Amino acid sequence: LGPEETQGNPELRNAFAAYLRKLDIPVTAEGVMVTTGSQQAIDLVVDALVRPGDRVAVEDPTWPGALGALEAAGARISGIPLDEHGMRLDALEAVLEQGGVRLIYAVPTYQNPTGAVMPAARRRELVKLAHRHGVPILEDDALREVRFGSPLPPTLAALDPSGNVICVGSFTKSVMPGARLGYLVAPPKLLEWAIARKRSRDM
């Protein structure tokens, strides 16, 4: 009945890390934080990285929960149009070339609300484009397991050797909604900051 670690139950983090390694995301339990669904993970990342007036590129349309977090942070939102394969990279590149973009928020797998799945080739180009402009990607992979059928393309995080992709996900929709189980995988400094902020919020 004692207090749980802010980063999350160690056995659960081990299970999450094992799952993520099956997706070719090279992470250990120490690199994973358990969150109250993917929404809390999004909130923590936005709180850490986005300041009032910062520009953030998002798919248009996109998940309202992410928009709410960005608007609360005072972000200037740049909507990137979609096609049948997700975010259009030509439009994203035009926004990035204007400068001042602090973050890219993307839902490449079962994009919410359109359901589009970004092909592997475009995912690789997105990772390269963001890295070239020095802008981190917040990948929302919350809906990956809500599916049947053929395998999905790799996550952006699995295609990113530089650590420029921050990955959030959830088992809320696929396993047990009442449990609100999500995770955050981020570079060490960002993860350390998120753990400290989650500790203060939870208390």
Order of alpha helices (4+ residues) and beta strands (2+ residues): alpha-beta-alpha-beta-alpha-beta-beta-alpha-beta-alpha-beta-beta-beta-alpha
